[in-house]
Every structure is written in structure tokens, then in C-alpha cells.
Amino acid sequence: MEGTAPVRYFDRDFQVESVKILPGQYYAASGQGAITTVLGSCVSTCLWDPVMRIGGMNHFMLPGDGESASLPVTASARFGVYAMEVLINEMIRLGADRRRMVSKVFGGGRVLQGFGSLDVGAKNCEFVLEFLATEGIPVVARDLLDVYARKLHFFPGTGKVQLKKLHILPNDTVQLREREYIDKLGATRSGGGEFDNFSAPG
């Protein structure tokens, strides 16, 4: 998101320094620490170089322009290509090798109320899987689609991802943030192998 930067904080649950990313942001790092985000209809790709132990995460959504066919050459797909390439390039800048990268992909839930006719989550998932296949980056873990939001913790030092399923209510912060992101996209256009899965407490 323009005008903002990832938020740094100390995660008391995991006892590590963490960076929280919002829609439209990405972050890459090596060593100890975590990268976190909360996903609704957006998707996140966690990329990892297992030799250099450099990892990164993005958080993005394709604009809902109705051009769901012929990915990745549509106008909307360019947003996704950019989100993937800036993350890959940042990891390379830190010393990662694109040829060694593996990926874990998450998100694409049907959680936006009032967007039933346009399944933006499915469109996001379709794009990211096709992009990774085209680029030859293996997908070693995934948790996509369904009807819930997700909170992710990605640990670049180990490549591990911990996922928590969230059941959100109408006008929840996740929905409000993603609606704001969709509006911004519309304005712009016109101008290690496994993860731990934790259920949210009832």
C-alpha cells in the first residue's frame, strides 16, 4: 500500500521480532524472525531459498476487471506479476538464487460480502499457481480457497509456515482492509515443505 511500510513488532507468542505486511506489501529477510499477515480473498506467496535460508512473503489481489481468462497476459494479471517479481528480486538482492526457490501459497477465501458474482479469491489462486508453474518454482505447500480468512506466520530462517484459520464477521477489519485495497486497485487501473495448521478457538 502506497504511503505505508511493513510494521515491525515483537511477537510474544513466538518470542521473535516480526514484520507485519498488509495488502500490496512484501518483505524478505534472512535469519531469525517472522513475517506475518492476515488474508481474506487476497493471496500470499512465501518464497524460500533453502541453501541461503532467505525467505520472503507478499500479499496481493488482482483487480476485479472481469478479465479472468488468458492469464497471465491480461491487464489484471500484470498486478500479480509485479507482486511476484518484486518479491523475487528482493530475495535475489539479499543473496537468494531464483533457481533454488520453493513456494508455499495461501489465501483466496470467499470472504468478501457482496462480491458473490466475482470470486476474486479463486481468480487470485488461479493466477499465482499458473505464475509459479510458468516460472518453474515448485509449490511445496498450499492452503487455498474455502470460506475462511487465514493468519500466517512465516519464518525465513527455517522456511516454516504456521497458519491459523479465522472465521470473520461482516465489516471485520480484514474485509474493510481488502475493500479499501480493491478500491485502490480500481483507481490505479483507471489511472520447508509443510506448514502447521491451527484452528481458531471457538
N, C-alpha and C positions, 0 to 999 in steps of 0.2 A: 504494500500500500504506500503510495507516494506520501512523503512527508513524515513517515514513521520509520522506526528501526526496530529490529527484534529486541524484546525486553529481556534483560538478564535478571536472574533471581536465584536464591538458594533453595533448592528443593529439599524440604525437611524429610519427606518420605524416603527419598533415595540418598539423602545426605551428599548431594553433589551440586556444583554450580550448574545452572541450567539456562538455556536460552529459549524463550517462547516466541514462535512465529505465528503471524496472522495471515489471512488470505492475501495473496500477492507477494508474500515474502519467501525468502530462502535463507539457509545458513549452512555452512560447512565448517568442520573443525577436526582436530586430531586429539588424542589423549583422553583424559578423564572428563566427565561432564555429560550432560544430556541436552537434547533438543526436543522440545515438546510442542504440541499443537492440538487443537480440537477441531474435528472435521464433521461437517454435515454432508451436503451434496458435493463439496469440494473433494479433491483427491490430494494425497501426498505421496511422493516417491522418496524413499530412503535409499540412497546410494552408498555403497561401501567398497573400499579397496582393502581386501583382507591382508595384503602384504604390508602396505604402509599404515594400515589401520586409520584411514581417513574416511570420514563419513559426512553425509550432508542430507538435508531434507528440504523439500519445497512444499508449497501449499497453494493450489491454484484451481481455477474453474474456467471452463470455456464459456464465452459469452453465448447467450441463448439466441442465436440468429436464425435457427431453423435449418441450418446447413449441416445436417448430421451425416450426410453421405460424403463419399470420396475423401475421407481423411487420409493423410494429413495435409491436403493441399487447399482446404477451404480457408476463408478469411478467419473463421473462429479458431481453426487449428493452429494458426500462427501464434496465438496467445499461449497455447500449450507447448509448442516447440520452443518458444522463448523461455518459458518457465523451466523446461528441462535443460536447455543449453546453458543458461546462466549458472545453474547448479553444477553441471558437469564441468564447465570452465573454471568455476571457483575451486572445485576439488582438484583439478589439474594444477591450478596455480599453487595449491598447498602441497603438491607433490604426488598426487594420485595418478594412476595410469588408467586411461579410459578402457583399455583392453582387459583390465582385471576387474572392472566394476561389476558388482551384482546388485540387484534391486529387491526391495520389498515395497509393495504398493497397498494403499489403504484408502477407504472413503467411498464416496459416491452413493451415500444413503439417500433414500427418498424421504427427506425430512422437511422440505420447504412447503409449507401450506400454501395452497393456491397456485401451485406450479404443476398440477397433476397432468396437464396435457403435454408438458415438456419435461421429460425425465432427464434433467441436467446431470444428475448423478451417473446415470447409465452412459450418457454421452462422454462424460469425463473419463470413466473407466475404459470405454472403447478406445478413446484416444491414447491414453497412457500405455495400455497394453500393446497397441499397434506401434507406437513410437519405440518402445523398448525392444520389440521383436525386430523392427527395421534396423535398429542400431546394434543389434546383437548383444544386448545387455540381459543376462539371464534374470528371470523373476524367480527368486528362491522362496518367497512367502507372499501371501496376499490375503486381504480380508476386504471384500468389495461388495457394493450394493446393499440390499436389505433395507430395513426401515428404521435404523437407529444411527445416532451420532457416535463418534469414536474419539477417545482421548489417547494420544500416542506419546510415548517416551522412547526416544531413540538414543542409543549410547554409541557414539562414533568410535570409541576405543575398542569395543567388542563386536560391533555390528548388531547387537541385540535390540529388539523392539519389544516393549510391553504395551499392550493395548487394553483399554477399558471401554466397554460398551456403555453408552449413555442414552437414556430414554428422556427426550426433551419435550417440553410443553410448547404450545403456540406462544410466539413472542419471546421465546427463550433467547439468551444472548447469542447463541450460535446462529439461530435463524436471522436475528436482526443484523448481525455482522455480515452474513452471507448475502442478505438482500441489499445491504449497502454496497457490497463488493459487486454484485450484479449490476446495480445502477451505475457504478463507476465504469465497469467494462463497457456498458452500453454507451455511455458518454464518450469514452475513448474511441470506440469503434466508429461512432458517427463523427468523430474528430480524429549375520551368520547362518541362515537357512530356516530358522523357525522363530516364532515370537510367542510370548506368554499372553494368554487371553484371560482377562479378569472380568467377571460380570459386575455391573454396578449394583450396589446394595439396594434392596427393595425399598 
